[in-house]
């Protein structure tokens, strides 16, 4: 049952990211915080990686969490690249941005570091 909940949550989060990244830029509220776009990409993929890790960990039911970590991270990076490509090819008001891919990757990387820290130190106490 928990595996299904994680899957539904992961799919929901994936759909939110896809919608937010592919909707017309005229629908996005104007915010004047410096680098807000990169912070949003970082946050999206931080959550994306953690949620998909939770699902993959339940899917494989293995004590070795590194396979789940790797799959969640790779999925996050590739999903971010695909979204950026779709922005460039299929939207009129959005553009591809390599720095968005970097922000996505940093978000996924920080999620992995957080998971490793949590599973290695905090959950053992």
C-alpha positions in Angstrom: 0.0 0.0 0.0 2.8 2.4 0.9 4.4 1.7 -2.5 1.3 2.8 -4.3 1.1 6.0 -2.2 4.7 6.8 -3.1 4.1 6.1 -6.8 1.0 8.4 -6.8 2.9 11.1 -5.0 5.8 10.9 -7.3 3.6 11.0 -10.4 1.7 14.0 -9.0 5.0 15.9 -8.3 6.2 15.0 -11.8 3.0 16.4 -13.3 3.3 19.6 -11.3 6.8 20.1 -12.5 5.9 19.4 -16.1 2.9 21.8 -15.9 4.8 24.6 -14.2 7.7 24.3 -16.7 5.6 24.1 -19.8 2.8 26.5 -19.2 3.0 29.9 -21.0 5.3 32.3 -19.3 2.4 34.9 -19.3 0.7 32.7 -16.7 3.6 32.9 -14.3 3.4 35.7 -11.7 6.2 38.3 -12.0 8.5 37.9 -9.0 11.6 40.2 -8.6 13.6 37.9 -6.3 17.1 37.4 -7.9 17.6 33.8 -9.2 14.1 32.8 -8.2 13.9 30.6 -11.4 17.0 28.7 -10.3 15.7 28.3 -6.8 12.4 26.9 -8.1 14.3 24.4 -10.4 16.5 23.4 -7.5 13.5 22.9 -5.2 11.5 21.0 -7.8 14.2 18.5 -8.4 15.2 18.2 -4.7 11.7 17.0 -4.0 11.5 15.0 -7.3 14.6 13.0 -6.3 13.5 12.3 -2.8 10.0 11.2 -3.7 11.1 9.0 -6.5 13.8 7.5 -4.2 11.1 6.6 -1.7 9.2 4.9 -4.5 12.2 3.0 -6.0 13.3 1.9 -2.5 9.9 0.3 -1.9 9.8 -1.1 -5.5 13.1 -3.0 -5.2 12.8 -4.0 -1.5 16.5 -4.2 -1.2 18.7 -3.2 1.8 21.1 -1.6 -0.7 19.7 1.9 -1.1 22.3 3.0 -3.7 20.4 1.4 -6.6 17.3 3.5 -5.7 19.5 6.6 -5.1 21.1 6.2 -8.5 17.8 5.6 -10.3 16.1 8.6 -8.7 19.0 10.9 -9.5 19.4 9.8 -13.1 15.6 10.0 -13.6 15.6 13.5 -12.2 18.5 14.7 -14.4 17.0 13.2 -17.6 13.5 14.5 -16.8 15.0 18.0 -16.3 16.8 17.8 -19.6 13.6 16.6 -21.4 11.6 19.4 -19.9 14.2 21.9 -21.1 14.1 20.5 -24.6 10.3 20.6 -24.6 10.4 24.2 -23.6 12.7 25.1 -26.5 10.9 23.0 -29.1 7.2 23.1 -28.2 6.5 26.3 -26.3 6.3 29.7 -27.8 7.0 31.7 -24.6 9.7 29.6 -22.9 13.3 28.9 -23.9 15.8 26.2 -23.2 18.3 27.1 -20.5 21.4 25.1 -19.6 21.6 26.8 -16.2 18.1 25.4 -15.4 19.5 21.9 -16.1 22.4 22.7 -13.7 19.9 23.9 -11.0 17.9 20.7 -11.5 21.1 18.6 -11.2 22.2 20.5 -8.0 18.7 20.0 -6.5 19.0 16.2 -7.2 22.5 16.1 -5.9 21.6 17.9 -2.7 18.7 15.4 -2.3 21.0 12.5 -2.6 23.4 14.0 0.0 20.4 14.6 2.3 19.2 11.0 1.9 22.6 9.5 2.5 23.2 11.7 5.6 19.7 10.8 6.9 20.1 7.0 6.3 23.7 6.9 7.6 23.5 9.1 10.7 20.0 10.1 11.8 18.0 7.0 11.2 20.6 4.8 12.9 20.2 6.6 16.2 
